[in-house]
Amino acid sequence: MMRIEEHPILKSFNKGNLVTFEFDGKSLMGYQGEPIAVALKANGVMIHRFTSKHQEPRGVFCAIGRCTDCVMIVDGKPNVRTCVTSLAEGMKVETQYGLTKKE
Amino acid sequence: MLMKRYELIVIGAGPAGLCAAIEAAANGMQVVVYDENSRPGGQLFKQIHKFFGSKEHKAKERGFRIGEKLLDEARELGVEVVLNATVMGVFENKEITVMIEDRVEHIKGNEIIIATGASENMLPFPGWTLPGVIGAGAAQTMMNLHGIKPGNKILMVGSGNVGLVVGFQLIQAGCRLEAIIDASPRVGGYGVHASKLARLGVPFYMSNTVKEAYGEGSVKGVSIVEVDKNWQQVAGSEKTFEVDTICIAVGLSPMSQLAKMTGCIMEDSPAKGGLVPVCNEYGETSIPGIYAAGDVSGIEEASSAMLKGRIAGSAISYNQGYLEENIFKENQAKYRSSLEQLREGMFGHKNKGRTDLLNTEEGFEISLNLLENGFLADVEIAHYPGVVSQERRKQGIVPVIECTQNIPCNPCQDACEKGCIKVGQVITNLPIIDGTAKCTGCGMCVAACSGQAIFLVNEDYAPGYATVGLPYEFRPLPQIGDKGIALDRSGKAVGEAEVISIKSAKALDETAILTIKVSEDLSMKARFFKSSKEVSL
């Protein structure tokens, strides 16, 4: 379990409604409004994309929208920074290969 | 179209930017603050530890609460804070271009403050691009803003205050911190922060760097290696850890690109953390009317950033005719002396990067064990003025303050109503315990100490037994009557312990005070409690 149940200082975290979204064709759950990357992490997803030249895996690195390592295809749009983009019900999230989907 | 114009444009809604805006707005100026993030506050809302400094620096308050107060203040003063707004350009004539959603606006200011903060330094090593290698800031963002653990088993790279503070927060979030490593032979951050980790059993591997992170698809482990005096890897000294996350905390660099873009004079200053604009005492760059405040003009703590913001905000108010000269001078003197206080001590400006200090300013020997292993050796404790004699300890409860470095902090002095604790005018002084004053065991000093370095020791508890009151910020909270083991400063189990009281009150601000009963010979050794029910820590 990656989510923090009870925090000694912050107690609990204000989250939106639990919603369903799609990751590479699978149906997963996450909280509306939290970064997509957080919902993926809660589901154990570490790889967000593969680089174009060497097909190396990349995931969350800076978590504040600066490094762009965590970009994915969201609702068909590539290069979306998942660490600063809010999750919404029914969102379609796909692993990015280079700049596109897996061919 | 008429160009939008503000009296003051602030770029960045972190501690420096918000304080600058508040200062100027309080003097009557019309202020706008742009920030590229979806939430204001910069990194303040990720800071869940109690801050250092004195009352005027909001010491012993947790960072996120300071952030909430600043936002309230800005709101009340009518500061316009525009979020998701990335400033793309700052020009000499005090115009900016800012991207808000999908459009670009062109705005003019009478004056501009650049308060863009800092970015994390990185450390490349084989495997550093694997998912699971993250910045320490990323760890804070995930656990403290979004309530998710960055990983289960973690290696922290870097023993500066960021590495130490984030390391502690990882444990608070329920992660296991396997070790802290640093290429430097000595712990870079405050000894008190290191001690908080050491007593939980986190090992410090100094003079070590990452050799390689390995794993298919994501981090499964890491090997570290010793480095010699010339920073060369020592063959055969490798150690490996099974971890799923490697957290990098190897310093910050000023995010000064926008400043540079204005064409102002820049300097590359190692003491300030990198490329920074050259500023006068008010934070004004070489271009009149363009200021820099906070980490962008030199890496310091958030408390200093807030003061640098206030100094710039007040100078601009004066320039724009919103502040009388005498009040301006008064304010500047006040903020400057406050800032100078934070810059004193062995971690202050003039000692930055020094590793040759052997004594505190008062002449007490600095513990090498603390610098090399993260904890004070038993034999060293009695040397410091925060520790009273055994004779006094035998007479009943008394605070034992294990604060042994000159750091700018004095809330312990204000916390004690009975006058047991004295720091004095210079807030970097080591606290002194007055053994003749009557300690009531209230615990306010324990909770007020941002470094969690105060323990309430009672060697007059019962024949053969002593009690130790200690700060506790973990969940689940132990219960009265819980049995377990006492850990010493190095995290080693030293004997049996039983919880005899737990104090948690609003005034203690989420720091519980756990009092444990231990064998009398452990009164000056036992510094943490591990319940026998507990498996994880």
Interface residues (C-beta under 8 A of the other chain):
Chain A: M2 R3 I4 E5 E6 H7 P8 I9 L10 S12 F13 K15 E34 P35 V38 K41 A42 M46 I47 H48 E56 P57 R58 G59 V60 F61 C62 A63 I64 G65 R66 D69 C83 V84
Chain B: E36 N37 S38 I48 R62 F64 S119 E120 T129 L130 P131 G132 V133 I134 G135 G137 A138 T141 M142 M143 N144 H146 G147 I148 K149 P150 N152 Q172 A173 G174 G217 S218 E473 F474 R475 P476 E510
